[in-house]
């Protein structure tokens, strides 16, 4: 029988000092705590609707004390903005449960150069995170040219960025996603499309911080204070979620509710540890425990 040990006055976001450990019985030595890194679009919601079973799964993680962090390659919105959307959909989450590529980018740059300067093609989420780490946004001779998502990117801004890069500013991408969904089956050009244009125009290569970069994956794992073998990634995209997490040695769970379909798997030389229809499948306690223990003689496919 599984028993869960909880702590009095525990906060919604499980802190390291309040970790909840899983026991086979109350006398057993505690097993390693497991935690989850979870993609959002295509995993827990599509457009403005939650994926069936996702609210119940995420809220069950919270109730049972499993730490988790949502990872997104969308740099447009702040964690507060993202949290507001998720709470409207019924998810029991806080701002601290969100980790964006804008956050990863800002923290990475702050670790390389304190109080630096940046020229930004992007929106509020990215600008906010750069300000949070002490960066100044400038229009000439920046240390870095940083590219994020933008719904109204102007050619004038691109031309300005090209000249800055040619004059020595470093090109940084929040992610290299070629496109991104906007709902109703439509897509728009992603950050990677604009980065490719700048690379081609300048002959300089961008450094990308978002998924599948180990920079973002490592930051997210450390934010939950988990070890590599305690970390489980749930995502819907082979080229970002599964590639990045698998390269780090995390347990990987591919959900077929988003970008990657079962027929696509033959195109990749790597495989996820588990394949599920959607996170609703993880409400099955037997499957959930297999994922926790990474018990897979073969890739589990319940689709």
Phi, psi and omega in degrees: 000137179272136177235140180250130179259122180249171181238143179293146177059030179288144181274164181304323179262118186294119179269161182305322182285350183243023183304146178250121185256150182262128180242148169288322169206171189295342181267346183288156172292138182296139174281163179299137176292141176248148179220167190235135166255126191229123172291165185249288184297122182092350180247310179247343175208161171229119183063241181252015182236136175290146175289135182310130179089347185290317180299315180297320181293310182296316180294330177289325175299316180296314183296325183268000173085015177278121179292144178211160180216131176275129178251135177219141174271011177268117183263002186291320190251153176282163175305324179296319178297315180296316180300319179301315179298315183295321180293325176297330179278353177107004181278136178273085185225165176233170177304325185289351179272001185249134176225111185259162177294336175294319177297316180297317181297313181298317182291322178297312182296322178297329178285338180269324181207115181283144177053044180278184179236152183213143166257127191241128165253102186174192186236195192302321182299318179289316180299318180299314182294324177294319176296323181298332180260011174091014179274149176255140178265123186231168180248002177208145177047053179282159172293322184225144166256119187245129182249125175233190177288148176203135180275343181224059178283126183261145179300328178300320178293320179296315179299318179297318179297319180302313181293324177296317180294318178296335180265010171116352177290143181277139181268122181238133177249135175290332174193172181242025178297125182290331178206171180212147181287147177235011179096162180057030178075010182257157177228163172226165180302135180265181181303319183298329179294318180286325177296318179300321178297316180292321177297316181295320183288328186256340186075010180254147181260135179280154169255125182255136184259332185286177178307137008267019183303137176297341179300307181291319181298317181291318178300317182295317179299316181293328178299327177271357182054048177250156171273172181302312184282359174263357190256131181238127179254129174245120182210170182245004185234120182296321188281348178239293185298306187285318178298311182297313182290319179297322179294334179274352181089012178284158168290134184242134178235116177264126174257136183271017182273359184233236189290305186280133176249163184302323181293340182282342190296332180292347182276354186244145178271007178227159183228152173286162177288325181221148176234130181228161175293311179200173180295345175302328179298332182283358171286344174287117187297326180294315177294317180302317180290328176294321177294317179303319183266000180054046180268096181212100174293334175216170176295126181279121181237108181255011181290000000 
